Structure formats: structure tokens, C-alpha cells
């Protein structure tokens, strides 16, 4: 699903929080898109970061960056829900 006029409401490294936000949006029927950025597969020069430095230097807790966006019209409601249901 692709949303026009979207705003990012969640950006973080926590898979638990990412899943909680998605569950809330599903329950509240808020359309959203998400993106998962894996830092170990990003290119750094002539290969991936992992191939250049090995997997020992990558903290698994910060390997994936999670982003969730909603339509601009849902932004305030989405931020409210996140603030009140994610501890």
C-alpha cells in the first residue's frame, strides 16, 4: 500500500514497539505503511557493512530500524494513540 501525503509517526529500533503500533493501527483501522531498514546490508564502499567489518561489530539490537507512516489526516490521532498505549 502506498500513501500520499504521509507523515512518519514511529521511528525506532524496538521490534516490540513496532509491532504494538501496528496492532493499534489495525484495531483502530488507521491505514499505514512501514519500512524496515537493515543496517547490516547497507552498502559501505565496495560491499556491505557486514562484509567489511564482520558481524561482531554490529549490535543486533540496532541492526533494524523500523519506520511507520500514516496519512497526514490521521497523524494527530496516530500520535495520540502511540503516546497513550506504548509505554
C-alpha positions as CSV (number, residue, x, y, z in Angstrom):
1,X,0.0,0.0,0.0
2,X,1.3,3.5,-0.9
3,X,0.1,6.5,0.9
4,X,0.2,10.1,-0.5
5,X,0.7,13.0,1.9
6,X,2.1,10.8,4.7
7,X,3.8,11.6,7.9
8,X,6.2,9.4,10.0
9,X,4.7,8.6,13.4
10,X,7.1,5.9,14.6
11,X,10.9,5.6,14.1
12,X,12.8,3.3,16.3
13,X,14.8,0.1,16.8
14,X,12.3,-1.8,19.0
15,X,10.6,-4.6,17.3
16,X,8.2,-4.9,20.2
17,X,7.1,-1.3,19.9
18,X,6.9,-1.5,16.1
19,X,4.5,-4.5,16.4
20,X,2.5,-2.8,19.2
21,X,2.0,0.3,17.0
22,X,0.9,-1.8,14.0
23,X,-1.6,-3.7,16.2
24,X,-3.0,-0.4,17.5
25,X,-3.4,0.9,13.9
26,X,-5.0,-2.3,12.8
27,X,-7.5,-2.2,15.7
28,X,-8.3,1.5,15.0
29,X,-8.5,1.0,11.2
30,X,-5.7,3.5,10.5
31,X,-4.0,2.9,7.2
32,X,-0.2,2.9,7.4
33,X,2.9,1.9,5.6
34,X,6.1,0.7,7.1
35,X,9.7,0.3,6.2
36,X,12.4,-1.8,7.8
37,X,16.0,-0.7,7.2
38,X,18.6,-3.4,7.9
39,X,21.9,-1.6,8.6
40,X,24.0,-4.7,8.2
41,X,23.1,-4.9,4.5
42,X,23.7,-1.2,3.7
43,X,26.5,-0.6,1.2
44,X,29.7,0.9,2.5
45,X,32.3,1.3,-0.2
46,X,32.8,-2.0,-2.1
47,X,30.4,-4.2,-0.2
48,X,28.0,-4.4,2.7
49,X,28.9,-3.2,6.1
50,X,28.9,-6.7,7.4
51,X,31.3,-7.9,4.7
52,X,33.7,-5.1,5.5
53,X,33.7,-5.3,9.3
54,X,32.2,-8.6,10.1
55,X,29.1,-9.3,12.2
56,X,30.8,-8.9,15.5
57,X,30.8,-5.2,15.3
58,X,27.1,-4.9,14.6
59,X,24.9,-4.7,17.7
60,X,21.9,-6.9,17.0
61,X,19.7,-4.5,19.0
62,X,20.4,-1.7,16.4
63,X,20.5,-3.8,13.3
64,X,17.0,-3.0,12.1
65,X,15.4,0.5,12.0
66,X,11.6,0.5,11.9
67,X,9.5,3.3,10.4
68,X,5.8,3.7,10.3
69,X,3.9,6.4,8.3
70,X,0.2,7.4,8.2
71,X,-1.8,9.8,6.2
72,X,-1.5,13.4,7.2
73,X,-5.2,13.5,8.2
74,X,-4.5,10.6,10.7
75,X,-1.3,12.0,12.1
76,X,-2.6,13.6,15.3
77,X,-4.8,10.6,16.2
78,X,-2.0,8.2,15.5
79,X,0.5,10.1,17.7
80,X,-2.1,10.3,20.4
81,X,-2.7,6.5,20.3
82,X,1.1,5.8,20.3
83,X,1.6,8.2,23.3
84,X,-1.1,6.6,25.4
85,X,-0.7,2.9,24.6
86,X,3.0,2.5,24.2
87,X,4.9,2.7,27.5
